[in-house]
Amino acid sequence: MTIELVPLCTVEVTLRDPISIGEGPSGNRMIFEVTEGTIEGDRFAGRMFGHASADWVTLTGTLATLDVRATVETSDGALVLAQYRGRTDLTTGTLYVAPLFETGDPRYSWLNAIQAVGKGSLEGSHLRYEWCEAR
């Protein structure tokens, strides 16, 4: 059985400077709040909505574990929760993530059933991902 990756969207995000919680038993905790974000794709497009989107990062050496939640308002007014976990080795600058979605809007109920995967890059405060639906 072969995994098929169907393009879903490009995600562009601008992050605030991190809030550093400091070194704890699980590693160095940091919170990166999203100041703005856009999603562009044929089937899924919109912008980050509200002020609650952020990335809770745990650093252990050069390994960062990502824990992200974001509210997206689609270009036609639906609200979608996007949440994902992922990992990156900070020496490479490449991020790998596995987004899941939740919405009550029937136009986007298909998102509730998919598993997405993504690859991204971080340059300064700018984050860019390519997300695909895994089939």
Protein Blocks (a to p, Z undefined) as FASTA:
>chain_A
ZZddddfbdcdddddddddebjcfkbccdddddfbdcdddfklgcddehjlbccddddeh
jaccdddddddddfkopacdddddddddfklopacdddddddfbfklmmmmmpccddddd
dehjaccddddddZZ
